[in-house]
Amino acid sequence: MKLKHKFALFVIYFILFLAITAMIDYYAYDGIPPWIFITISFVGAVISAQIHAKSKQKTKADELAKDLEEII
């Protein structure tokens, strides 16, 4: 797997985690600082991209990453 594809997978997973944690932050009524959610999203995206790269299975995330690679 190319580095460009791994980076694209990371971006896809980061956006996914960021959207989920943004909804959690919205409903937390500013009780939790936003930097915690950004950190959780970053760590989750790194772990997810590594697990995905090791699994070597094609998923919808690969299709999205391929589209993103064309843009990059």
Residue frames as a rotation matrix with the C-alpha (Angstrom) as fourth column:
MET 1
0.587 0.810 0.000 0.00
0.810 -0.587 0.000 0.00
0.000 0.000 -1.000 0.00
LYS 2
-0.157 -0.649 0.744 1.39
0.626 -0.648 -0.433 3.39
0.763 0.398 0.509 -1.01
LEU 3
-0.739 -0.216 -0.638 2.06
0.650 -0.476 -0.592 6.16
-0.175 -0.852 0.493 1.47
LYS 4
-0.900 0.432 0.056 -0.32
-0.371 -0.828 0.419 8.44
0.228 0.357 0.906 -0.42
HIS 5
-0.127 0.881 -0.457 -3.15
-0.045 0.455 0.890 5.92
0.991 0.134 -0.018 0.02
LYS 6
-0.241 -0.023 -0.970 -2.36
0.899 0.371 -0.232 5.53
0.366 -0.928 -0.069 3.72
PHE 7
-0.955 -0.121 -0.269 -2.47
0.215 -0.909 -0.357 9.30
-0.202 -0.399 0.894 4.16
ALA 8
-0.613 0.789 -0.025 -5.79
-0.496 -0.360 0.790 9.46
0.614 0.497 0.613 2.31
LEU 9
-0.022 0.579 -0.815 -7.17
0.474 0.724 0.501 6.73
0.880 -0.376 -0.290 4.59
PHE 10
-0.619 -0.271 -0.738 -6.00
0.785 -0.256 -0.564 8.71
-0.036 -0.928 0.371 7.60
VAL 11
-0.964 0.265 0.003 -7.79
-0.263 -0.959 0.110 11.82
0.032 0.105 0.994 6.33
ILE 12
-0.281 0.904 -0.321 -11.01
-0.237 0.259 0.936 9.87
0.930 0.339 0.142 5.71
TYR 13
0.002 0.245 -0.970 -10.95
0.787 0.598 0.153 8.34
0.617 -0.763 -0.192 9.19
PHE 14
-0.839 -0.341 -0.424 -10.00
0.534 -0.667 -0.520 11.67
-0.106 -0.662 0.742 10.80
ILE 15
-0.776 0.615 0.142 -12.97
-0.478 -0.719 0.504 13.41
0.412 0.323 0.852 9.18
LEU 16
-0.009 0.786 -0.619 -15.25
0.097 0.617 0.781 10.57
0.995 -0.053 -0.082 10.29
PHE 17
-0.197 -0.133 -0.971 -14.03
0.937 0.265 -0.227 10.67
0.287 -0.955 0.073 13.89
LEU 18
-0.977 -0.195 -0.087 -14.12
0.211 -0.945 -0.251 14.47
-0.033 -0.264 0.964 13.91
ALA 19
-0.487 0.867 0.105 -17.74
-0.413 -0.335 0.847 14.51
0.770 0.369 0.521 12.77
ILE 20
0.178 0.546 -0.818 -18.74
0.481 0.677 0.557 12.00
0.858 -0.493 -0.142 15.43
THR 21
-0.365 -0.383 -0.849 -16.90
0.931 -0.131 -0.342 13.78
0.020 -0.914 0.404 18.22
ALA 22
-0.955 0.094 0.282 -18.24
-0.051 -0.987 0.154 17.16
0.292 0.133 0.947 17.06
MET 23
-0.028 0.997 -0.069 -21.78
-0.160 0.064 0.985 15.84
0.987 0.038 0.157 17.57
ILE 24
0.187 0.020 -0.982 -20.80
0.860 0.480 0.173 14.59
0.475 -0.877 0.073 21.03
ASP 25
-0.786 -0.547 -0.288 -19.26
0.618 -0.707 -0.344 17.97
-0.015 -0.449 0.893 21.82
TYR 26
-0.662 0.606 0.441 -22.40
-0.205 -0.712 0.671 19.76
0.721 0.353 0.596 20.63
TYR 27
0.381 0.883 -0.275 -24.58
0.009 0.294 0.956 17.77
0.925 -0.367 0.104 22.98
ALA 28
-0.092 -0.483 -0.871 -22.09
0.926 0.281 -0.253 18.07
0.367 -0.829 0.422 25.86
TYR 29
0.826 0.516 0.226 -22.99
0.436 -0.840 0.324 21.78
0.357 -0.169 -0.919 26.05
ASP 30
0.346 -0.798 0.493 -19.38
-0.251 -0.586 -0.771 22.94
0.904 0.143 -0.403 26.21
GLY 31
0.910 -0.006 0.414 -18.73
-0.407 0.180 0.896 20.94
-0.080 -0.984 0.161 29.36
ILE 32
0.485 -0.776 0.403 -15.68
0.567 0.630 0.530 19.32
-0.665 -0.029 0.746 27.76
PRO 33
0.078 -0.524 -0.848 -12.91
-0.432 -0.784 0.445 21.31
-0.898 0.332 -0.288 26.03
PRO 34
0.870 0.350 -0.348 -12.86
-0.438 0.222 -0.871 20.86
-0.228 0.910 0.347 22.21
TRP 35
0.028 -0.936 -0.352 -9.12
-0.970 0.060 -0.236 20.02
0.242 0.348 -0.906 22.11
ILE 36
-0.397 -0.106 0.912 -9.92
-0.527 0.840 -0.132 16.72
-0.752 -0.532 -0.389 23.83
PHE 37
0.582 0.707 0.401 -12.22
-0.031 0.512 -0.858 15.71
-0.812 0.488 0.320 20.98
ILE 38
0.728 -0.402 -0.556 -9.67
-0.672 -0.253 -0.697 16.75
0.140 0.880 -0.454 18.36
THR 39
-0.344 -0.895 0.286 -7.01
-0.935 0.355 -0.011 14.66
-0.091 -0.271 -0.958 20.11
ILE 40
-0.128 0.396 0.909 -9.35
-0.233 0.879 -0.416 11.67
-0.964 -0.265 -0.021 20.36
SER 41
0.862 0.484 -0.152 -10.17
-0.221 0.090 -0.971 12.03
-0.456 0.871 0.184 16.66
PHE 42
0.341 -0.826 -0.448 -6.49
-0.911 -0.173 -0.374 12.18
0.231 0.536 -0.812 15.70
VAL 43
-0.556 -0.560 0.614 -5.54
-0.730 0.683 -0.038 9.13
-0.398 -0.469 -0.788 17.76
GLY 44
0.173 0.725 0.666 -8.57
-0.123 0.687 -0.716 7.19
-0.977 0.042 0.208 16.54
ALA 45
0.869 0.132 -0.476 -7.76
-0.463 -0.119 -0.878 8.01
-0.173 0.984 -0.042 12.91
VAL 46
-0.099 -0.977 -0.190 -4.13
-0.985 0.123 -0.119 6.91
0.140 0.175 -0.975 13.29
ILE 47
-0.553 -0.082 0.829 -5.13
-0.448 0.868 -0.213 3.61
-0.702 -0.489 -0.517 14.88
SER 48
0.462 0.835 0.299 -7.93
-0.109 0.388 -0.915 2.97
-0.880 0.390 0.271 12.38
ALA 49
0.678 -0.268 -0.685 -5.72
-0.735 -0.209 -0.646 3.70
0.030 0.941 -0.338 9.37
GLN 50
-0.442 -0.891 0.108 -3.03
-0.896 0.443 -0.014 1.33
-0.036 -0.103 -0.994 10.68
ILE 51
-0.353 0.397 0.847 -5.52
-0.192 0.856 -0.481 -1.47
-0.916 -0.332 -0.226 11.33
HIS 52
0.721 0.667 -0.185 -7.11
-0.270 0.024 -0.963 -0.91
-0.638 0.744 0.197 7.93
ALA 53
0.326 -0.684 -0.653 -3.74
-0.934 -0.127 -0.333 -1.02
0.145 0.718 -0.681 6.15
LYS 54
-0.660 -0.619 0.426 -2.78
-0.700 0.713 -0.049 -4.26
-0.273 -0.330 -0.903 7.90
SER 55
-0.005 0.760 0.650 -6.10
-0.247 0.629 -0.737 -5.97
-0.969 -0.164 0.185 7.14
LYS 56
-0.875 -0.427 -0.227 -5.59
-0.274 0.049 0.961 -5.65
-0.399 0.903 -0.160 3.35
GLN 57
-0.334 0.843 0.421 -9.35
0.853 0.461 -0.246 -5.78
-0.401 0.277 -0.873 2.70
LYS 58
-0.891 0.079 0.446 -11.05
0.226 -0.776 0.589 -3.40
0.393 0.626 0.673 0.28
THR 59
-0.256 0.824 -0.505 -13.84
0.854 -0.052 -0.517 -1.32
-0.452 -0.564 -0.691 1.81
LYS 60
0.661 0.580 0.476 -15.77
0.720 -0.668 -0.187 1.83
0.209 0.467 -0.859 1.03
ALA 61
0.727 -0.471 -0.500 -13.04
0.022 -0.712 0.701 3.78
-0.687 -0.521 -0.508 2.81
ASP 62
-0.308 -0.861 0.405 -10.60
0.496 0.218 0.840 2.63
-0.812 0.460 0.360 0.11
GLU 63
0.030 0.404 0.914 -12.88
0.986 -0.162 0.039 3.98
0.164 0.900 -0.404 -2.59
LEU 64
0.943 0.323 -0.081 -13.14
0.333 -0.914 0.233 7.32
0.001 -0.247 -0.969 -0.79
ALA 65
0.362 -0.895 -0.261 -9.38
0.079 -0.250 0.965 7.37
-0.929 -0.370 -0.020 -0.27
LYS 66
-0.305 -0.437 0.846 -8.82
0.857 0.262 0.444 6.69
-0.415 0.861 0.295 -3.98
ASP 67
0.521 0.570 0.635 -11.04
0.766 -0.641 -0.053 9.65
0.377 0.514 -0.771 -4.85
LEU 68
0.929 -0.213 -0.304 -9.13
0.039 -0.759 0.650 11.78
-0.369 -0.616 -0.696 -2.37
GLU 69
0.018 -0.970 0.241 -5.80
0.490 0.219 0.844 10.65
-0.872 0.103 0.479 -3.85
GLU 70
-0.008 0.053 0.999 -6.90
0.992 -0.127 0.015 11.97
0.127 0.991 -0.052 -7.25
ILE 71
0.896 0.365 0.252 -7.57
0.322 -0.926 0.196 15.37
0.305 -0.094 -0.948 -5.67
ILE 72
0.655 -0.734 -0.180 -4.23
-0.067 -0.294 0.953 15.42
-0.753 -0.613 -0.242 -3.85
